[in-house]
Amino acid sequence: MAFTLTIDCGGGGIKGSVLDEAGTMRAQPLRVPTPYPLHPDLFVKTLVQLGERLPTADRVTVGMPGMLRHGVVVATPHYITRSGPRTRIDPDLVEAWHGFDCRTALAEAFGLPTLVLNDAEVHGAGVVAGTGCELMLTLGTGLGCALFDGGVLAPHLEMSQAPVRWGMSYDTYIGEHERRRLGDALWSRRVRNVVDGLRPVFLWDRLYLGGGNSRLITPTQLARMGDDVVVVPNTAGIVGGVRAWSLGTAR
């Protein structure tokens, strides 16, 4: 039986566990704060140290925020800042992360086959049914997005950086900072407005809402979103690490 070390990297925390082929966790998830400033070398070191505290695995799946193509970082919104999300951007970190071959670096550090995807893509891999058009949105530090058609992963769309209102991106409009400022009730209304606005764009068969903040959406606003919108457990970001290896991609 093959075991998969899955690490879910967010703006505020990095958590991981080891799963068997059925997607069952073989150890309680471990979480460490995301260190800042976060150079790629420190990122790799942090993940390896987390993995050393977990049972031995045969392969590694990593989900991280940002635009990645074939395991190479094109852009990552939080890890280029000096002290974490919504702090000043460090030009040296922008340069260090752009074009960073994350998959190769982690494969060499772990000495294991490694898959690196956007974190919402790994999250979606853990929940999609594999039929029709399925959209995964994760609500946490910012907004994550992954689109699947018949279980096939589409090229990544960095929806989080698109403008939405008042000069704000989706990341800032419904991210953690605004949730804390507004409170769960008003924030939940914003999330519903975002869902309503994206519906004619994607015309999904099923929309999954995940990430740590999805459970904070009020029942009233969730009911107004419709029966085709489902809140899924945040653990999908780890459980999806097994199924991610068998995903077809349109890349």
PEGI-V104442 format. One line per field, one symbol per residue. psi: psi as a letter, one per 40 degrees, with the letter a starting at -180 (. if undefined). burial: b if it has 9 or more other ideal C-beta (glycine too) atoms within 8 Angstrom, else e. A space follows every 50 residues. Layout:
BEGIN
psi: ???
burial: ???
END
This chain:
BEGIN
psi: hiihhhhhhaddihiiihiadeehheihiihiihiiigiddddddddddd deeiihieihhhhiiahihfehhdihddeeideiheihhhdddddddheh gdddddddddfihhhhiidddddddedidehahhhhhhhbdahihhhhhf ehhiihhgddeiidifeiiddddfidddddddiddddddddddddddede ddfidhhhhaidedeehidddddedieehhhiideddddedddddehiie .
burial: eebbbbbbbbbbebbbbbbbeebebbbebbebebebbbebebbbbbbbeb beebeebebbbbbbbbbbeebbbbbbbbbbbbebbeeeebeebbebbbeb ebbebbbebbebebbbbbbbbbbbbbbbeeebbbbbbbbbbbbbbbbbbe bbbbebebbbeeebeeebbbbbbbbbbbbeebebeebbbbbbebbebbbe ebebebbbbbbebbebbbeebbeebeeebebbebbbbbbbbbbbbebeee e
END
